[in-house]
C-alpha cells in the first residue's frame, strides 16, 4: 500500500496519512491476517481521526468477530467521529457481547455518537434475540400463553421497516414477564400440547396505527401509536386491547433518512413498552 507515515519519538508508525479512500479500497477487499493487524494498529495509534474512523469502518464492513475488542476500545476514543464509527462497526458485526459497552456509549454527550450506539444496540437485538426457554421449562409456573400473530404497519410511514421492530419489542417484553409462555407462529403443535395441559393460550397481533416524523423547532420529532390485540385462541374473538404511544426528539445530524428510520424503530419499541406497562398485572387482570 502506498502512503506516507509519520513516526513518533519511539520510532513507531502512528500517523498514517494514507488517503482514506485508498485505505478502504486496499483493505476493504482483502482478508489477510496482516491487514487485520494493520487495521488494528491504525485504529489504536493513528493520529488522524478520519483515518482511525476509516479503519473502524473497514473492520465493520468485514464483520470480523476478531475485530470486536479493538472496536469496543475505540468507543472511548477522544474524537467523536471515531466513537461513532466504532459503534456503527459493532452494529455490523452484531455480537450480543458488545451490548454492555454500547449501552454506555448510548449516553455519550455527542448526539451522533449516542444515536449510532442506539442504532447498533437495536440492530444487534433484532438479529440475536434471547433464545427462548424449552417448552418444559416455560410450562413450569406459566399462567398465560401467547401465540405471536400478525404484525402490521397501518401508518402512512413507508421510509423503513417497522413491523420487525414491533414484533421484536413485543417478544422481548413478554419473554421477561414471569408466568407468561410465548409461542412463535410455527409452534402450533406446542400450543396444542400446552392447551391440553390446561394453559390458556391467546393470540397477540400488533399494529403500528400511527407514526409521524417531522422537523419541529430545528429538531427531528417522531411520534408513534401502537395497538396490541389479544384474541381468544379457539374462537378468534377479541379479548382485550392494549394501546401505547411514545415520542422522541433528536437534533438532526448525518444522513437524514437513516436517522429517521432508526429513531422510528426505537420509538415503536418505546410505544410497545407503554402499551404493556406493568405487563404482568395488566395481562393477568385483563384475561381472567
Secondary structure, DSSP 8 states (H G I E B T S, - for coil): ----EEE-TTS-EEEE---HHHHHHHHHT---HHHHHHHHHHHHH-S-HHHHHHHHHHHHHHT-GGGHHHHHHHTT-SSHHHHHHHHHHHHHHT-GGGHHHHHHHTT-SSHHHHHHHHHHHHHHHHHS------HHHHHTT--EEEEEEEEEE-SS--SS--HHHHHHHHHHHHHTSTTEEEE-TT-HHHHHHHHHTT--EEEEEEEEEEEEEEEETTEEEEEEEEEEEEEETTT--EEEEEEEEEEEEEE--S-HHHHHHHHHHHHHHHHHHHHTTTHHHHHHHHT-
